[in-house]
Amino acid sequence: MSTTDFSTTEAKASYGIGLQMGQQVSGAFPGVTIDAVIAGIQDAFAGNESQVSNEDLNAAFQEIQKIVEEENAQKAKEFAAEGEAFLAENAKRDEVTVLDSGLQYEVITEGSGEIPTAESTVKTHYAGTLVNGQEFDSSYKRGEPAEFPVGGVIPGWTEALQKMPVGSKWKLYVPYNLAYGERGAGGAIGPYQALVFDIELLDIVA
């Protein structure tokens, strides 16, 4: 446990900077060590000459980047295969409709209201999961519906919403190319990941 005095504003802010740096660096690449990180920070603060040559630093960064890229490529292949297998099996169910785009949906409740257009702004409740069931987002848990333009969301949502009457609740099964594609979204959604959404269209607000 640290014996540093965090009673001053400067100390608290300094600790926050260190904490954020640690959170970012800890998962930056395989094999990162805190002792070496601290040594680099201490040399920078003291104005000391680097203990590692620029040539060696550049070579190390290139090697680490190569390792990270290889690991990411392997994960992407696994995510893509997992999503494709899930969607192929899911498409066999009678209650699932498969559109030409590859989007799949299941009607849980059929509404009778107006159907949005691409220019509409809608109010929805939703929950999103990976195909393994891990939840990454939920307006239900936040206790407040979300409003957004139909044309300003992932392509799978944009397509589905233009088929949903207000009052409907659907389950969407979204291929990666109609979700967040090759890049993913933050730490929760990786590249090439298919997604599943429960979406309830509450209203068209504009």
C-alpha positions in Angstrom: 0.0 0.0 0.0 1.3 3.4 -0.9 2.4 5.8 1.9 2.0 8.9 -0.4 0.0 11.7 1.1 -3.0 12.3 -1.2 -4.5 15.2 0.8 -3.7 17.9 -1.6 -5.4 18.6 -4.9 -2.1 18.3 -6.8 -1.4 14.9 -5.3 -4.9 13.6 -6.1 -4.6 14.9 -9.7 -1.1 13.4 -10.0 -2.4 10.1 -8.7 -5.3 10.2 -11.2 -2.8 10.7 -14.1 -0.7 7.8 -12.9 -3.8 5.6 -12.5 -5.0 6.4 -16.0 -1.6 5.7 -17.5 -1.4 2.4 -15.6 -4.8 1.3 -16.9 -3.8 2.2 -20.5 -0.4 0.6 -20.3 -1.3 -2.5 -18.4 -3.1 -4.0 -21.4 -1.1 -2.3 -24.1 1.0 -5.3 -25.1 2.0 -8.7 -23.9 4.9 -8.7 -21.3 4.7 -5.1 -20.2 6.4 -4.8 -16.8 5.7 -2.1 -14.2 9.4 -1.8 -13.2 10.5 -0.9 -16.7 7.6 1.5 -17.1 8.4 3.2 -13.8 12.1 3.4 -14.7 11.1 5.2 -18.0 8.9 7.7 -16.1 11.5 8.4 -13.5 14.2 9.1 -16.2 11.7 11.4 -18.1 10.9 13.3 -14.9 14.6 13.6 -14.0 15.6 14.6 -17.5 18.0 11.6 -17.7 19.3 10.2 -20.9 17.4 7.1 -22.1 18.8 3.9 -20.8 17.8 2.2 -24.1 19.0 3.5 -27.5 16.5 4.9 -30.0 17.5 2.1 -32.4 16.6 -0.5 -29.8 13.4 1.3 -28.8 12.2 1.4 -32.4 13.1 -2.2 -32.9 11.2 -3.2 -29.7 8.1 -1.2 -30.7 8.1 -2.7 -34.1 8.3 -6.2 -32.7 5.6 -5.6 -30.1 3.4 -4.1 -32.8 3.9 -7.2 -34.9 2.9 -9.5 -32.0 -0.2 -7.4 -31.2 -1.3 -7.4 -34.9 -0.9 -11.1 -35.1 -2.9 -11.7 -32.0 -5.6 -9.3 -33.2 -5.8 -11.0 -36.5 -6.2 -14.4 -34.8 -9.0 -13.1 -32.6 -10.7 -11.5 -35.6 -10.7 -14.9 -37.4 -12.2 -16.6 -34.3 -14.9 -13.9 -33.9 -15.8 -14.1 -37.6 -16.1 -17.9 -37.5 -18.1 -17.8 -34.3 -20.5 -15.3 -35.7 -20.9 -17.1 -39.0 -21.6 -20.4 -37.3 -24.1 -18.8 -34.9 -26.0 -17.1 -37.7 -26.1 -20.1 -40.0 -27.6 -22.2 -37.2 -30.0 -19.4 -36.1 -31.3 -19.1 -39.7 -32.7 -22.6 -39.5 -35.3 -21.6 -37.0 -38.8 -21.1 -38.4 -39.4 -18.0 -36.3 -36.4 -16.2 -37.8 -36.6 -14.1 -41.0 -33.5 -13.7 -43.0 -33.2 -10.6 -45.2 -31.1 -10.3 -48.4 -28.6 -8.2 -46.5 -27.9 -11.1 -44.1 -29.8 -9.4 -41.2 -31.9 -11.8 -39.2 -34.9 -10.9 -37.0 -37.5 -12.5 -34.9 -40.8 -10.7 -34.0 -41.5 -10.9 -30.3 -44.4 -8.4 -30.3 -45.9 -7.0 -33.5 -46.9 -3.3 -33.1 -49.5 -1.5 -35.0 -48.2 2.0 -35.1 -46.4 4.1 -37.7 -43.2 2.7 -39.3 -40.1 5.0 -39.2 -38.2 6.2 -42.2 -34.4 6.7 -42.6 -35.0 10.4 -41.7 -37.0 9.7 -38.5 -35.8 10.0 -34.9 -37.0 7.2 -32.7 -37.2 6.3 -29.0 -36.3 2.7 -28.1 -35.5 0.4 -25.3 -32.8 -2.2 -26.2 -30.3 -4.6 -24.9 -27.3 -5.8 -26.9 -25.2 -9.0 -26.4 -22.5 -10.9 -28.1 -23.5 -14.2 -29.6 -22.2 -15.9 -26.5 -24.8 -14.0 -24.5 -22.4 -11.5 -22.9 -24.3 -8.2 -22.5 -22.4 -5.0 -23.6 -25.2 -2.4 -23.4 -28.7 -2.0 -22.2 -31.1 1.0 -22.0 -33.3 -1.1 -19.7 -30.5 -1.3 -17.1 -30.0 2.5 -17.4 -33.7 2.9 -16.7 -34.1 5.4 -19.6 -35.1 4.9 -23.3 -32.6 6.0 -26.0 -33.4 8.4 -28.8 -31.4 8.5 -32.0 -31.9 9.1 -35.8 -32.7 6.0 -37.7 -30.0 6.8 -40.2 -27.4 7.4 -37.5 -27.0 3.9 -36.1 -25.4 0.7 -37.3 -26.7 -0.5 -40.7 -28.5 -3.5 -39.1 -30.6 -1.2 -36.9 -31.2 1.2 -39.7 -32.6 -1.6 -41.9 -34.7 -3.2 -39.1 -36.2 0.0 -37.8 -37.6 0.9 -41.2 -39.6 -2.3 -41.1 -40.9 -2.1 -37.4 -44.2 -0.5 -36.6 -44.2 1.5 -33.3 -45.1 -0.8 -30.5 -43.0 -3.7 -31.9 -40.4 -5.7 -30.0 -38.0 -7.6 -32.2 -34.8 -9.6 -31.7 -32.1 -8.8 -34.2 -29.3 -11.0 -35.2 -26.7 -8.7 -36.9 -23.8 -9.9 -39.0 -20.5 -8.1 -38.3 -20.7 -6.2 -41.6 -24.1 -4.7 -40.5 -22.7 -4.0 -37.0 -19.3 -2.5 -36.2 -17.4 -4.2 -39.0 -13.7 -4.9 -39.1 -12.9 -2.4 -36.3 -15.3 -3.3 -33.6 -16.3 -0.8 -30.9 -14.2 -0.1 -27.9 -13.2 -3.0 -25.6 -16.6 -4.7 -25.4 -17.1 -5.4 -29.1 -14.2 -6.9 -31.1 -13.6 -6.8 -34.9 -15.8 -9.1 -37.0 -18.3 -9.8 -34.2 -21.9 -10.6 -34.9 -24.3 -9.1 -32.4 -27.7 -9.8 -30.9 -30.2 -7.1 -29.9 -33.6 -7.0 -28.2 -35.1 -3.8 -29.5 -38.4 -2.2 -28.6 -39.7 0.6 -30.7 -41.5 3.0 -28.4 -42.2 6.0 -30.5 -41.2 8.2 -33.4 -40.3 11.5 -31.9 -39.4 13.4 -35.1 
